Amino acid sequence: MTGSDKKFRIWIDRTPPSEVVIPPDVELVDGPERADGVVVAADRPWDDDACCRLPDLKVVARSGIGYDNVDVAACAAHGVAATNTPDAPTVSTAEHALALMLAVAKRLKGSEARLVAGTAGGPGRLTGPGALELDGRALGLVGCGRIGSLLGRYAEALGMSVLVYDPYLEAAPEGELVSLDQLWAEADVVSLHAPATSETHHIINSNSLAAMRPGVIIINCARGALLDQEALLAALDSGQVAGAGLDVTDPEPLPPDHPLLGRANVVVTPHVASTTTVGIVRLIGQALDQALVWLRGGMPEHLLDPAAAHPGVDRRAGIGL
C-alpha cells in the first residue's frame, strides 16, 4: 500500500457539521472499536480500561478545554496520546457567560414568568425585584485564561471593573489581580473559569458565599464541581445570593425536579456554552487536526502528556488499512 493510500480510522462521537473538512487520508468509522483515533466530548471515561479494550487506539482528542474524563497518564502508559482544544470554545463560552450574567442581572426569567402569569402590571411598573445595572459594578473572575480574560473585556465594555484571582498569573490580562478574599469581598458578580482540581473543588462554598457581598450574582461556565450547590441553594434562599447563571452542574444534567430549576432568579443551561454553530465546527475541526498530527507522526501543539511521545513508541506501526 502506498503512503497516499493509507487511511486513518477516526471515530467522532457526534456527527460532524458539513463545514468540518475531512481530509482524504481519514476514514470516519461508526465506533471506537477499530479506531486509530477518537474525537470525544466530556461524557465518557477514557482510561486504562478503555485503552485495554481498544488495542488500535493511538490518540484521544478532546473537543474542548477540560479533560477530567481523560486519564492522561494511563493513556500515555499505553502510548496513546491525549490532546485538547483550548482555543476552540473561547468566544462561544465567554459570550454565554456574558449572556447568563445579563439574564440574571436583568431578571429576565422572572419578568417573563410574570408576563405569562398575567401579573406583570403596566409599562415600567415594578412588580418584582429590581434589575441590576452593571455599569460601575465589579466582576470577579476566578481563573483568567482565554475565556475569563475575554469575558473581562466584555465586562469592561459595559463599564464594569474587573477583579482577577488566578494563582498562576503574575499580572491580570484584564483588570486587577487580587487575593481570593478581596475578590469575595468586592465583586458584585463572581464568574468561575478554573479547571476542576482538588484545589478548586467547591471553591464556592458556604464560607466563601458568606464572605461575599449581599446580593452577589454567581456565574459558572467552567465545571460543576467548583460550586457547592447545596450551599448555593441556602444562599439563594437567604438572599445572600441574588441569582445564579449556570451552564455546568453536578450532576449533569440536573434531574427535572432539582431545586435549582424553576427558580426565577436562576438560569441553568445544559453545558451548551461552547456549542454554537461556529463553535462546534471549531471544536471538532481542531480536535481532528490534533489527532491527525499525532497519527501522521508529528507532535500536536496541545499534547497533554509528553510521556506518550516516548521515542520507543512507534505510533504509526500497524495504522492504516
Summary of the structure (lengths in Angstrom):
residues: 321
radius of gyration: 22.3
end to end distance: 8.5
largest distance: 76.0
contacts: 1066
relative contact order: 0.17
helix: 32%
strand: 17%
